[in-house]
Amino acid sequence: MIVVEMARRAADSDHKSGNGYAGRGLFEWPVLRQLRDGDLFGLGGSAASQRTRELAPRTRSADRVVGSVCPYCAVGCGQLVYLKNERIIDIEGDPASPISNGNLCPKGAATFQLVTGSHRESRVLYRRPHGKEWERIPLEQAMDMVAERMKKARDEHWEVKNDKGEPLRRTMSMASLGGATLDNEENYLIKKLFTALGVVQVENQARI
Ligand code: SF4
């Protein structure tokens, strides 16, 4: 009877303050939840609030999961990319990865921001020689400009032989420095392309 009276007062008080238990039902009051569930010491499920019970993992609403690799460093921890309606809603560690067993360091755990961060620049910016401002240019135009400059540098600095007459067939006019965000396949293609162009200075940040 004492407990019921306490519950009634608590419900009354909540009702007056607009807080709570009365509106959600008397049995939401913790002591009554404990009695109802046989959880006398409040160490079981009755200690959880309605809000806690309704919490769900961020990934639950995903309609597709894609396996990936963390783009940040050469450790190559496994990641799972969760998508909903073709948009990324979360990126977590992949428990099946033999490298990381589902773990990600703080940087890797923040990969979601890499693709969703509002400060990330997603357009091509170009600062022309002696220019003081960055200009936005189309990606197609930027790609053409890169290709034209590479051809010009290669043509103008092509070395056929060294001083002793030994064959070189190379150019020292350009170099490639890959970043850790490049994966195996991208590095393979870069090395193949630049070697075919006669570029010998090909390196990756992860080796430096
Ligand atoms: S999670 Fe951390 S350690 Fe693993 S690849 Fe990414 S940056 Fe490197």
Boltz pocket constraint, residues with backbone or C-beta under 6 A from the ligand:
constraints:
  - pocket:
      binder: B
      contacts: [[A, 70], [A, 71], [A, 72], [A, 73], [A, 74], [A, 75], [A, 76], [A, 77], [A, 100], [A, 103], [A, 104], [A, 105], [A, 106], [A, 107], [A, 108], [A, 109]]
      max_distance: 6.0
